[in-house]
Amino acid sequence: MKQKDSPAVYASYAKNVAERMKSTSGALFYVIAKYVLEQGGIIYGATLDENMQVHHISAESTEQLQLLRGSKYVQSKLNDTYREIRKHLRAGRMVYFTGVGCQVAGLKSFLMKDYPTLLTSDIVCHGTPSQKLFDEHIAYLEKQHNGKVVDYKFRDNASWGGCETVTVITDSKTRKTYRLPSYDLSPYLYSFMHAMTFRLSCYGCPFASVPRQGDITLADFWGARELFKELDASHGVSLILVNSPKGKELLGRILPELDLVESDVEAAAAKNGNLVTHSVMPEIRNNIFDDIRQYGYTRVAKTTFRPSNYIKLRLLYRFIDIVGKDNYIKIRNLFR
């Protein structure tokens, strides 16, 4: 990487703790998007709709903006997003587009020119499973919990990095919510974290590198607890890469709303390798979808998509649930 390509790198989060709690990282996307809305702009990002489908939509109010918040580990359908954005840009309107690196690169290629009122953020991406695979997982959850899934979160912010939360309505119209304490206990998230189910192109992604595609790159700053003792990492810390003059100007505009510490690419990539390189395809990827077609998602979910110590983990988290996390830490330290 040439020195001129080195972006400015920061660990940051919104000063507003309530907004951080509604996000899955440090709420940087929300702060940027809110600023753009205040300028009369329009936001484009991914949402998970009531049918559990992930696609890009627009937001023109803070109420609509809530639909774009949170992580979605599914390939998002863009539909007519690029054409709509071009229409707004030609009319002189400010547009803020967020997506993974290939989607930001695709937008730039589609537009064929730079627009002064376009702002972009690329999200650091492991790789993207398909909507069809996620549909299979939702069907699996509905059978498991004997109800219709009406809300799903890939992560929550109860403790930065918390995992799958599912709300179902049963045949008796009872609403129930189930939350897993670790991605290891969710077949979808376990396979995602171990890169088993991505598109083949993701394993050779040319956009998982620096320089990045967006004016500002957003991600989790994993390792922030150890690196930045002055920051409160309990509700998430965002990684920011400022990649362009537009990005630098934008950050300056929202700076009063942020707590921010300077860092560098090496520190940021230490626990977030996809900032600088693509995921490696495991050998199992060659057969995994054939296995799902042949044996069904449920069988694969209960075998391949589980760690070898799955039962032990279930018992451990059940124990922690009974005694409480603080007491568990005391017991663990005592035995150490």
N, C-alpha and C positions, 0 to 999 in steps of 0.2 A: 504494500500500500504506500503510495507516494504521500509525502507530507502535505501537499496541497489538497489531497483527498480527505485528510483527517478532519472529521466534523468536531464541533464543540459538543461535549458529552456532559450530561448532568444527571444526578439523582434528585428527584423532586416529587412533591405532592401538593395538592390543594390545601391551603390553610384551613378551609372549611371542613371540619371533621365529619359533619353530617353528609356532605357530598362524597367524601372518601368512602364512607360506609355504604353508599349506594353503588359504588364502583367495584371492580375486581382488581384494581391496582391503585394508583395514586390520584385518580380523577382528572388527569391532564386532558384527556379527550373532552370531558365535560366543560372544563374551563375554556379551552380553545373554542369549542362549538358555541358556548354561550356568548363569547366575545363576537364571533361571526354573526350570530343572530342579532346582537345589539347593533351591528352595522347594517342591518337589513339584508343579510346574506341568507343562504340556504345550505343545509347540511345533507350530505349523503353518506350512509353507512349501513351496516348489516343489522337486520333484526331477526328474531325468531318469532314467527307469528302464531296465532291460536291453533293452527294445524300442524305445528312443529316443523315448519318449513323455513329455511334460512334464505333470505334474499335481501337485496339492497332497496332501501326506500329513502325518501326525502323527509326532512324535518324543517319546519318553519316556525316552531314555537318551542318553549322549554318543555311543554307537556309532550309534544311529539318526540322531542329529543330523548325522553326517557326510554323509548322503544329501541334506541340504538346503543344503549349502555350495556356493558357486560361482555364477557368473552363468548364466542361461538366457534366451536371446533368442528365446523362443517364448511364445505365449499359453498360460498354464497352465490346465488343466481343474480346476475346483473340486469337481465331483461333490457329495458330501454334507458338505463341509467346514463350511459355515455351521451346519447342523443339529447336527453333532457339537460344535461350539464352544458353541452355546447350551445343549446338554445339560450340558457341563462347567461352564459359568458358573452355571447354575441350581443345580448341586451345590456351588457355592462354590469351585471349583478355579481356580487361576491359569492363564490362557491367554495365550500370546504368538503373535500372528498377523502374518506378514509377507507382503506382496504389493505389486503396483503400486497406484497411487492409486485407480483405479476399483474394485479388489478390496477395499481397505480401506473405501472409501465404501459399497460394496455390503454388506459385513458390518454396518456400522453401521445401514444402512437396514433390513436383515433383522432385526436384534435389536430395533430400535425403542426401545431404552433403553440407558443407560450401565450397565455393570457394573464395580464397583470392582476386580475381579480380572482384567479384560481389559486387556492391553497390546498396542499395535499399532505396527508400523513400515511406512511406505510407502517403496518403492524408487523413486528418480528414474528415470523411464522415457522412452526415445526414442519408443516405440511398439511394437506387438507384431505380428510376422508370425504366420501360422497354423501349426498343427501339420502341416497338409497340405503346405505349402511346405517345411517342415523334412524331412518324409518324402521329398519329391522330392530334397532335397539329400543325404540319407543314401543313397538309391538311386544317386545320381550318384557318391558317394564309393566305394561298394561296387564299382561298375563300374570306376572309375578305378584302384582299388587291388587289384582282383581278389580280394576277400574280404568277409567279413561284418563290419560295424562292431560291435564289442563294447564300445567305450568312446569317448566324445566329450566334449571340453571346449571351450566357446566361448572361454574364455580360460584361461591358466595364469599362475602367478606367478613364472616363471623370471626375468622382468624385467617389473615392473608394467605391465600392458597387453598382455602377450604373447598370441598369437592361437591359432586353431584347432589342436587336437591330436586326432588320430584314431588309434585302435587297431583293427586288423582281424585276423581269423584267416583265413588263406587256405585253399584246398581241401586243401593239404598239411599243414594243422594248424599252420602257422607263424604266430606272433604278431608283428606288425609295428606300429610306432608312427610316425606322420608328424606333424611339427609345422611349421606355417607361421609365419614371423617377422613377418608383417604381415597385417592384415585385408584389405588390398588384393588379396591373392593368393587369398582365399577368396570364391567367388561369393556365398555366403549372407551372409557378414559384410560384404562390400563393399556389397551391395544394402541390408543393414540400416543400415549407417552413413550411407548416402546416402538413407535414408527412402523407398526405392522400394516397399516391400512391406508396409506397415502396414495394419491395419484402417482403413477410411475414417473411423471415429469418432475414431481417434487424432489425426488432423490438426486436430481441433477440440476436443481433450481439455480439459474444464473443470477437471481435477484437476492439470494441470501449472502450478501457481501457488502462491504463498504468500498466505494460510496453507495449509499442507499438511494431509493427511488423517490421518496417523499421530501417535501420541504422540511418536515419534522418527522423523525421516526419515533414511534412509541412502543414501549414494551414494559414488562416487569423488570425491576432492577433486583434480580435475585442476588443474594449475598449482601444486600444493603445493611442488614442488621450488624454484620461484622465490620463492614467497611466504614460506616458513617454513624458513629455513636451519638452524634448530635441530632440525628433524625429519629422520629418516632415511627418505627416500621410496623407497628402493630396493626395498622389498617391499610397497608400497602404502600409501596414506593414505586414510582414510575421511572423508567429509563427514558431519557430524551436525547436524541441526536439532532443537532441543528445542521442541516445539510445545504442550505441555500441562503442567499440574502433575504428572501421572503420569510424563511423560517426564523432568521435572526430578528427581523423586524417584528414578526408576530410574537415571539417570546418576550421581546421588550414591552409589548403592549399589555401582556397578561402577568408580567413579573410581580406586580403588587399582590396578586392573589396566590402566590406560590411560596413555599419554602424550597430552597434549591441549594445543592452543593455540587461543585465542579468535580468531574471525574475524567476518565479516558476510556478509549475503546477496549484496551486490554482488560481493565478491571470489569467493564460491563460485560465482556464476552466470556469471562472466566466461568460464570455459571449460566450463561445464556449463549451457548455456542452458535445457535442459529442466527445470531446477529452477523456472523462473519462466514458461516459455511452452511451448506444444506445438510439435511438428515441423511444418514447412511441407511440403505435398504437392507433390512435383515433377510436372511435366507427364507424365512417363513413366508415372506410377502409373495413368493412365487406361487404358493398353493392356497393361500388363506381364503380367497374368494371362491375357489373351486370347492373347498371344504364346506363353506357356508351354503353353497348351492346344493351340494350332495347330502350334507347331514343336517342342515338348518342352523340358523343363528343361535338358537338356545343351546344346542350341544357345544358349539364352538365357544360360546360365552362362558360355559361352565368347565371348559377344559383349557383350550389354547389361550383364551383371554383372561386367565387367572394366574397369579403368581404361585409358585410351588408351596409357599407358606401361607396360602389363603386362609385355611382354617385357624391357624395360629393368630393371624392378624385379626380375624373376626372376634376371637376370644379376647385378645388384648384390648381392642377398642371397646368391647362390651364391658370389660373390667374397668377401663378408664371412665366409661359412662357411669358406672355404679359408684366408684370411689371419688370421682372428680379429678380433673386434670392436675390441679395443684397437689392433691394428696398422692396421686400416682407419681409425680416427679419426686416427692419426698421419699416415697417407698423405694423408688428406683435408685435414688442417691444413697439411701441407707444401705442397700444391698451392694452397691458399688464399693 
